[in-house]
Amino acid sequence: MLAQLGLPATDAIGIGDSWNDVEMFEVVGTPVAMGNAVPELQKLAGRVTTSVLDDGVHNAFAELGLI
């Protein structure tokens, strides 16, 4: 999708909570781990938000000034 929009991956935010998100974290400019992610994944992220059950995506977007 980024290529279609003409945007580099470094401009993207990636939010994840599982090991399948590691590759995404390696290419996006702002990797955000959910609070319920394993500690090792949280260490790979630039930011850690609250858990899925505690509105983690909403809270991450608010912290990043997107909403």
Summary of the structure (lengths in Angstrom):
residues: 67
radius of gyration: 11.7
end to end distance: 21.6
largest distance: 33.6
contacts: 186
relative contact order: 0.19
helix: 49%
strand: 15%
